[in-house]
Amino acid sequence: MGAPSLELLLTPPVLALLGLCIGSFLNVVVHRLPLVMERQWWAEVASHLSDADAWRRVFAPREAAARPSEEHEHTAKAIGQSLDALPALSVVRPRSRCPACGHELRWHENIPLLGWLMLKARCSACGVRISARYPLVELATAALFGAIAWRFGAQPATLAWCAFGATLLTLALIDWDTTLLPDDLTLPLLWGGLIAAALGWTVPLASALWGAVAGYLCLWTVYQLFKLTTGKEGMGHGDFKLLAALGAWLGWPMLVPIILAASVLGAIVGIGMKLGGHLREGRYVPFGPFLAGAGIAVMLLGAPRVLDWLGWA
């Protein structure tokens, strides 16, 4: 028998199964990537606190002998020692563990969806309940991959769109949890969109290029105007990069529909959370999840249908 054809490998059921496995990995990335970033930030803090040249440039540029105080150097040393005492962490190592007791999951406990069902949503070692979010993310990724296969058919670009969708889902979850949109994801997503356009897999390259430029400048301008008038930062810089990436993948004509949909949905959710008492004073609803959700919707619906619904076709 010959090797399976591309048409078979890229069918909705097969890609949905792949999505189930990818979704399991996305759970790990969503949990660990912010922790890795925060460790890096603390390491940078320790480095700056003990850097005499940097200290002098910022705090005492006219005093050649100026240096950090003993208290700052002691703090830097303590931070460094605390970081060194932590176990190594990346998105691939160590193996998945129970966050409550540290039990290392066995291979059959790590099977997407089935592992959670077999464990009856509880750790086999300590009995602590395992959040339903883990299988829901796996199912959402499976559904997303299946929908992408149905939408684009059996072609290499389908895998690129799957990567696009999985990255958006990951960014949405990380931003919702931490209000962070990591450059480790937004920047590769942006460059990936431009490369996919250059390969002829998505939109014309000119539309992708101007989509990236306009996407970034659009939210950057809103940010600057809001800061100028209120003295506050209305959004993070990660939102600029995310919209630029969406423009690179979907083209500049889709930027306005994405912003409109994300703004309306974000306002509805924010008002609902405020009225329900789920939004603490001084906190805000991140914009990234709604940008990501709007981007996924536009990808699945297609530009012609979106423009037709808006009466812009």
C-alpha positions as a printed NumPy array, in Angstrom:
array([[  0.   ,   0.   ,   0.   ],
       [  1.217,   3.479,  -0.814],
       [  1.651,   6.365,   1.577],
       [ -1.523,   8.223,   2.592],
       [ -2.375,  10.982,   0.168],
       [ -2.348,  14.659,   1.079],
       [ -6.12 ,  14.73 ,   0.632],
       [ -6.528,  12.073,   3.341],
       [ -4.06 ,  13.633,   5.788],
       [ -5.69 ,  17.049,   5.534],
       [ -9.295,  15.951,   5.935],
       [-11.303,  17.493,   8.803],
       [-11.295,  14.309,  10.978],
       [ -7.536,  13.813,  10.689],
       [ -6.735,  17.467,  11.372],
       [ -9.221,  17.505,  14.247],
       [ -7.304,  14.6  ,  15.799],
       [ -4.065,  16.5  ,  15.279],
       [ -5.704,  19.536,  16.871],
       [ -6.581,  17.493,  19.933],
       [ -2.876,  16.672,  20.411],
       [ -1.749,  20.217,  19.645],
       [ -4.308,  21.516,  22.129],
       [ -2.654,  19.458,  24.862],
       [  0.656,  21.167,  24.084],
       [ -1.035,  24.585,  23.995],
       [ -2.147,  24.051,  27.597],
       [  1.522,  23.689,  28.54 ],
       [  2.559,  26.788,  26.58 ],
       [ -0.226,  28.895,  28.097],
       [  0.865,  27.938,  31.604],
       [  4.637,  27.983,  31.238],
       [  5.531,  30.725,  28.754],
       [  4.468,  33.595,  31.066],
       [  6.453,  31.989,  33.908],
       [  9.541,  31.734,  31.7  ],
       [  9.13 ,  35.399,  30.737],
       [  8.771,  36.486,  34.357],
       [ 11.911,  34.592,  35.344],
       [ 13.771,  36.397,  32.573],
       [ 12.479,  39.761,  33.807],
       [ 13.613,  39.057,  37.366],
       [ 17.04 ,  38.08 ,  36.046],
       [ 17.196,  41.415,  34.207],
       [ 16.184,  43.263,  37.37 ],
       [ 19.017,  41.592,  39.293],
       [ 21.455,  42.422,  36.508],
       [ 20.498,  46.109,  36.47 ],
       [ 20.576,  46.435,  40.252],
       [ 24.193,  45.248,  40.325],
       [ 25.367,  47.034,  37.153],
       [ 27.422,  50.017,  38.369],
       [ 27.76 ,  51.576,  34.901],
       [ 24.019,  51.435,  34.218],
       [ 23.294,  52.79 ,  37.689],
       [ 25.633,  55.731,  37.179],
       [ 24.222,  56.573,  33.721],
       [ 20.668,  56.753,  35.049],
       [ 20.928,  58.049,  38.62 ],
       [ 24.249,  59.894,  38.903],
       [ 25.663,  60.754,  35.459],
       [ 27.959,  63.463,  36.924],
       [ 29.437,  61.318,  39.691],
       [ 32.136,  59.021,  38.334],
       [ 32.39 ,  57.061,  41.582],
       [ 28.653,  56.488,  42.009],
       [ 27.527,  52.879,  42.326],
       [ 24.509,  50.93 ,  43.588],
       [ 24.059,  50.866,  47.357],
       [ 24.87 ,  47.765,  49.385],
       [ 21.136,  47.233,  49.849],
       [ 20.577,  47.108,  46.096],
       [ 23.532,  44.778,  45.571],
       [ 22.242,  42.521,  48.334],
       [ 18.789,  42.482,  46.704],
       [ 20.318,  41.624,  43.34 ],
       [ 22.283,  38.768,  44.893],
       [ 19.184,  37.458,  46.686],
       [ 17.151,  37.517,  43.466],
       [ 19.91 ,  35.688,  41.611],
       [ 20.165,  33.014,  44.298],
       [ 16.388,  32.548,  44.339],
       [ 16.313,  32.141,  40.555],
       [ 19.202,  29.656,  40.644],
       [ 17.324,  27.588,  43.222],
       [ 14.308,  27.178,  40.94 ],
       [ 14.09 ,  24.023,  38.81 ],
       [ 14.773,  24.445,  35.096],
       [ 11.662,  25.424,  33.148],
       [ 10.783,  25.674,  29.463],
       [  7.745,  24.896,  27.348],
       [  9.072,  21.367,  26.748],
       [ 10.796,  20.511,  30.044],
       [ 10.137,  19.175,  32.616],
       [  7.306,  16.73 ,  31.987],
       [  3.792,  17.78 ,  32.973],
       [  3.096,  17.655,  36.697],
       [  0.237,  18.216,  39.085],
       [  0.512,  21.862,  40.23 ],
       [ -0.701,  20.897,  43.715],
       [  1.544,  17.96 ,  44.669],
       [  4.166,  17.834,  41.896],
       [  3.173,  14.337,  40.761],
       [  4.709,  13.656,  37.334],
       [  1.981,  12.567,  34.953],
       [  2.359,   9.103,  33.469],
       [  2.054,   8.706,  29.714],
       [ -1.53 ,   7.457,  29.8  ],
       [ -2.546,  10.326,  32.105],
       [ -1.291,  12.749,  29.487],
       [ -3.411,  11.452,  26.599],
       [ -5.46 ,  14.409,  25.309],
       [ -9.03 ,  14.396,  26.641],
       [ -8.968,  10.66 ,  27.474],
       [ -6.413,  11.14 ,  30.242],
       [ -8.659,  13.704,  31.951],
       [-11.684,  11.424,  31.598],
       [ -9.854,   8.346,  32.909],
       [ -8.642,  10.3  ,  35.925],
       [-12.189,  11.558,  36.508],
       [-10.815,  15.101,  36.61 ],
       [ -8.666,  14.427,  39.678],
       [ -4.932,  13.946,  40.259],
       [ -4.14 ,  10.264,  40.747],
       [ -1.675,  11.098,  43.536],
       [ -3.312,  13.779,  45.677],
       [ -6.896,  13.812,  44.445],
       [ -6.954,  17.551,  43.726],
       [ -9.488,  18.458,  41.054],
       [ -8.097,  19.047,  37.545],
       [ -9.632,  22.038,  35.809],
       [-12.034,  21.361,  32.939],
       [-10.201,  24.048,  31.013],
       [ -7.534,  21.543,  29.921],
       [ -9.865,  19.277,  27.912],
       [-11.87 ,  22.288,  26.724],
       [ -8.734,  23.816,  25.178],
       [ -7.965,  20.476,  23.527],
       [-11.511,  20.212,  22.151],
       [-11.463,  23.84 ,  20.994],
       [ -8.205,  23.267,  19.105],
       [ -9.601,  20.09 ,  17.554],
       [-12.756,  21.917,  16.44 ],
       [-10.677,  24.795,  15.086],
       [ -8.398,  22.516,  13.045],
       [-11.392,  20.601,  11.695],
       [-13.104,  23.845,  10.673],
       [ -9.926,  25.085,   8.981],
       [ -9.642,  21.812,   7.021],
       [-13.273,  22.157,   5.942],
       [-12.75 ,  25.821,   4.993],
       [ -9.495,  25.547,   3.024],
       [ -9.404,  21.952,   1.826],
       [ -6.405,  19.676,   1.251],
       [ -3.543,  22.062,   0.43 ],
       [ -0.281,  23.05 ,   2.147],
       [ -1.763,  26.42 ,   3.109],
       [ -4.213,  24.604,   5.371],
       [ -1.407,  23.669,   7.743],
       [ -0.263,  27.297,   7.78 ],
       [ -3.789,  28.389,   8.722],
       [ -3.833,  25.752,  11.477],
       [ -0.634,  27.241,  12.899],
       [ -2.207,  30.699,  12.653],
       [ -5.324,  29.566,  14.517],
       [ -3.402,  27.687,  17.215],
       [ -1.178,  30.711,  17.867],
       [ -4.187,  33.022,  18.151],
       [ -5.857,  30.656,  20.605],
       [ -2.677,  30.514,  22.698],
       [ -2.313,  34.304,  22.708],
       [ -5.953,  34.767,  23.677],
       [ -5.61 ,  32.452,  26.676],
       [ -2.301,  33.926,  27.855],
       [ -3.621,  37.485,  27.552],
       [ -6.808,  36.599,  29.42 ],
       [ -4.818,  35.008,  32.258],
       [ -1.949,  37.474,  32.545],
       [ -2.656,  40.518,  30.284],
       [  0.535,  39.596,  28.414],
       [  0.991,  39.044,  24.676],
       [  4.484,  37.521,  24.388],
       [  6.783,  38.701,  21.604],
       [  7.834,  35.052,  21.307],
       [  4.424,  34.446,  19.718],
       [  3.291,  37.752,  18.188],
       [  6.465,  38.439,  16.208],
       [  6.763,  34.955,  14.619],
       [  3.041,  35.208,  13.819],
       [  3.649,  38.523,  12.047],
       [  6.616,  37.25 ,  10.036],
       [  4.795,  34.003,   9.302],
       [  1.929,  35.977,   7.787],
       [  4.257,  37.903,   5.492],
       [  6.052,  34.714,   4.428],
       [  2.755,  32.905,   3.783],
       [  1.639,  35.824,   1.613],
       [  4.941,  35.786,  -0.293],
       [  4.394,  32.062,  -0.978],
       [  0.94 ,  32.813,  -2.356],
       [ -0.874,  30.898,   0.39 ],
       [ -3.013,  33.68 ,   1.862],
       [ -3.541,  37.22 ,   0.537],
       [ -1.525,  39.264,  -1.983],
       [  1.824,  40.295,  -0.525],
       [  1.042,  44.008,  -0.879],
       [ -2.185,  43.575,   1.096],
       [ -0.318,  41.612,   3.783],
       [  2.464,  44.204,   4.022],
       [  0.119,  47.165,   4.293],
       [ -2.097,  45.171,   6.636],
       [  0.837,  44.715,   8.998],
       [  1.819,  48.393,   8.801],
       [ -1.734,  49.712,   9.176],
       [ -2.569,  47.226,  11.922],
       [  0.334,  48.358,  14.063],
       [ -0.08 ,  52.076,  13.431],
       [ -3.826,  51.986,  13.996],
       [ -3.7  ,  50.824,  17.607],
       [ -0.435,  52.684,  18.258],
       [ -2.212,  55.924,  17.302],
       [ -5.179,  55.123,  19.556],
       [ -2.762,  54.343,  22.386],
       [ -0.881,  57.63 ,  21.968],
       [ -4.061,  59.727,  21.767],
       [ -5.517,  58.044,  24.845],
       [ -2.29 ,  58.555,  26.785],
       [ -2.088,  62.189,  25.673],
       [ -5.633,  62.981,  26.808],
       [ -5.827,  60.883,  29.999],
       [ -2.226,  60.358,  31.048],
       [ -2.918,  56.615,  31.222],
       [ -2.02 ,  53.66 ,  29.045],
       [ -5.186,  52.236,  27.518],
       [ -3.608,  49.058,  26.122],
       [ -0.333,  47.201,  25.901],
       [  2.112,  47.231,  23.024],
       [  1.383,  43.562,  22.4  ],
       [ -2.019,  44.56 ,  20.999],
       [ -0.281,  46.603,  18.281],
       [  1.811,  43.612,  17.26 ],
       [ -1.151,  41.235,  17.334],
       [ -3.243,  43.436,  15.046],
       [ -0.219,  43.84 ,  12.751],
       [  0.029,  40.042,  12.569],
       [ -3.695,  39.777,  11.785],
       [ -3.242,  42.327,   9.016],
       [ -0.343,  40.31 ,   7.606],
       [ -2.423,  37.118,   7.477],
       [ -5.818,  38.507,   6.49 ],
       [ -4.941,  41.668,   4.541],
       [ -5.572,  45.335,   5.233],
       [ -9.293,  45.328,   4.22 ],
       [-10.054,  43.061,   7.193],
       [ -8.59 ,  45.382,   9.831],
       [-11.7  ,  47.509,  10.3  ],
       [-14.07 ,  44.512,  10.655],
       [-11.663,  42.927,  13.155],
       [-11.401,  46.095,  15.254],
       [-15.172,  46.652,  15.166],
       [-15.975,  43.081,  16.204],
       [-13.295,  43.002,  18.915],
       [-14.382,  46.359,  20.337],
       [-18.071,  45.431,  20.509],
       [-17.416,  42.02 ,  22.058],
       [-14.853,  43.452,  24.475],
       [-17.261,  46.176,  25.598],
       [-20.098,  43.673,  26.154],
       [-17.893,  41.307,  28.164],
       [-16.302,  44.161,  30.128],
       [-19.663,  45.691,  31.077],
       [-21.015,  42.265,  31.999],
       [-18.023,  41.518,  34.234],
       [-18.259,  44.943,  35.863],
       [-21.967,  44.566,  36.61 ],
       [-21.411,  41.029,  37.867],
       [-18.631,  42.12 ,  40.222],
       [-16.017,  40.   ,  38.463],
       [-13.816,  42.964,  37.5  ],
       [-11.821,  44.372,  40.393],
       [-11.218,  48.09 ,  40.739],
       [ -8.22 ,  49.206,  38.696],
       [ -8.249,  46.056,  36.56 ],
       [ -9.263,  45.906,  32.923],
       [-10.411,  43.369,  30.375],
       [ -7.551,  42.53 ,  27.966],
       [ -8.206,  43.368,  24.314],
       [ -6.062,  40.581,  22.862],
       [ -8.581,  37.728,  23.259],
       [-11.196,  39.664,  21.316],
       [ -8.747,  40.597,  18.553],
       [ -7.747,  36.928,  18.32 ],
       [-11.364,  35.78 ,  18.294],
       [-12.288,  38.268,  15.587],
       [ -9.281,  37.161,  13.542],
       [-10.337,  33.507,  13.764],
       [-13.89 ,  34.415,  12.753],
       [-12.708,  36.388,   9.718],
       [-10.404,  33.535,   8.685],
       [-13.227,  30.98 ,   8.796],
       [-15.878,  33.199,   7.223],
       [-13.666,  34.598,   4.463],
       [-13.158,  38.197,   3.426],
       [-15.904,  38.269,   0.739],
       [-18.594,  37.154,   3.176],
       [-17.456,  39.575,   5.887],
       [-17.429,  42.512,   3.471],
       [-20.817,  41.465,   2.092],
       [-22.338,  41.38 ,   5.594],
       [-21.006,  44.885,   6.245],
       [-22.317,  46.109,   2.887],
       [-18.81 ,  46.978,   1.711],
       [-18.536,  44.38 ,  -1.043]])
